[in-house]
Amino acid sequence: MLGLERVANLAFWAADGGPLTIANAANDIHLALFEKPREKCRSTIALGTGAAGFLAWQAHLGAALGREPRVVDHDVSWSLYFEDPDGNPYEITSYDHAALSAALCTTVA
């Protein structure tokens, strides 16, 4: 109905309990659908960006939060994880994996 289809190269995540990722035909809108038990106010807002935007968000969030957001390499993408002052979770993800791997290789352990 919304014109979104499964992203075939990310289908392996859903097989292991991770998200089912769907996207529009232009591949510029992605939704990651997670199956999880009901929790109180734990819906995550996930946003996508390119490599430059990812690095800018990382720097901005580090300054704004007073600590670096958690950075995770998912092998096909990189994600920043953080919470707002009320504890609401957020994720910023980039599929520019190669560019970010090169940029982050000296900062991520």
C-alpha positions as CSV (number, residue, x, y, z in Angstrom):
1,M,0.0,0.0,0.0
2,L,2.8,2.4,0.8
3,G,5.0,1.2,-2.1
4,L,7.6,-0.2,0.3
5,E,9.3,-3.6,-0.4
6,R,11.7,-5.8,1.5
7,V,15.4,-4.9,1.1
8,A,16.8,-8.2,-0.1
9,N,20.4,-7.7,0.9
10,L,19.4,-7.0,4.5
11,A,16.9,-9.9,4.9
12,F,19.5,-11.9,6.9
13,W,18.9,-9.6,9.9
14,A,15.2,-10.6,10.1
15,A,16.1,-14.3,10.1
16,D,18.1,-13.9,13.3
17,G,15.5,-11.8,15.2
18,G,16.7,-8.5,13.9
19,P,14.7,-6.0,11.9
20,L,12.9,-6.6,8.7
21,T,14.1,-3.6,6.5
22,I,11.7,-2.2,3.9
23,A,12.3,0.7,1.5
24,N,10.7,2.6,-1.3
25,A,11.6,2.1,-5.0
26,A,14.0,5.1,-4.9
27,N,15.8,3.5,-1.9
28,D,15.8,6.8,0.0
29,I,13.2,5.9,2.6
30,H,13.9,2.9,4.8
31,L,11.9,1.5,7.7
32,A,13.4,-1.1,10.1
33,L,10.6,-3.2,11.7
34,F,11.4,-5.0,14.9
35,E,9.5,-7.7,16.7
36,K,9.9,-7.3,20.4
37,P,7.8,-7.9,23.5
38,R,5.8,-4.9,24.6
39,E,7.8,-2.5,26.8
40,K,6.8,0.8,28.3
41,C,7.7,3.7,26.0
42,R,10.6,1.9,24.2
43,S,9.8,2.8,20.6
44,T,13.0,3.8,18.8
45,I,13.1,6.6,16.3
46,A,15.6,5.6,13.6
47,L,17.0,8.0,11.0
48,G,19.2,7.5,8.0
49,T,22.1,9.6,6.8
50,G,25.2,9.5,4.6
51,A,28.7,9.2,5.9
52,A,29.3,12.9,6.3
53,G,26.0,13.4,8.1
54,F,26.8,10.4,10.4
55,L,30.1,12.0,11.4
56,A,28.5,15.4,11.9
57,W,25.8,13.8,14.1
58,Q,28.4,11.9,16.1
59,A,30.3,15.1,16.8
60,H,27.2,17.1,17.6
61,L,25.7,14.5,19.9
62,G,29.0,14.1,21.7
63,A,29.0,17.8,22.5
64,A,25.3,18.1,23.2
65,L,25.1,15.0,25.4
66,G,28.4,15.5,27.1
67,R,29.4,12.0,26.0
68,E,29.8,10.1,22.8
69,P,26.8,8.2,21.5
70,R,27.3,4.5,21.2
71,V,28.7,3.6,17.8
72,V,28.0,0.1,16.4
73,D,29.4,-1.6,13.3
74,H,26.7,-3.9,11.8
75,D,28.9,-5.1,9.0
76,V,26.7,-3.5,6.3
77,S,25.9,-0.3,8.1
78,W,27.1,1.9,11.1
79,S,24.7,3.1,13.8
80,L,24.8,5.7,16.5
81,Y,22.6,5.0,19.6
82,F,21.6,7.5,22.2
83,E,18.7,8.6,24.4
84,D,17.1,12.0,24.9
85,P,16.8,13.4,28.5
86,D,13.5,11.6,29.0
87,G,15.1,8.2,28.1
88,N,13.5,7.9,24.6
89,P,15.9,5.9,22.4
90,Y,17.2,7.1,19.0
91,E,19.3,5.5,16.2
92,I,21.1,7.2,13.3
93,T,22.2,4.7,10.7
94,S,24.3,5.0,7.5
95,Y,24.8,2.4,4.9
96,D,28.0,4.1,3.7
97,H,29.8,1.3,5.4
98,A,33.2,1.5,3.6
99,A,33.5,5.3,4.0
100,L,32.6,5.2,7.7
101,S,34.9,2.2,8.3
102,A,37.8,4.1,7.0
103,A,36.9,7.3,8.9
104,L,36.1,5.5,12.2
105,C,38.8,2.8,12.2
106,T,41.0,4.9,14.5
107,T,38.2,6.0,16.9
108,V,36.1,2.8,17.4
109,A,37.5,-0.1,19.4
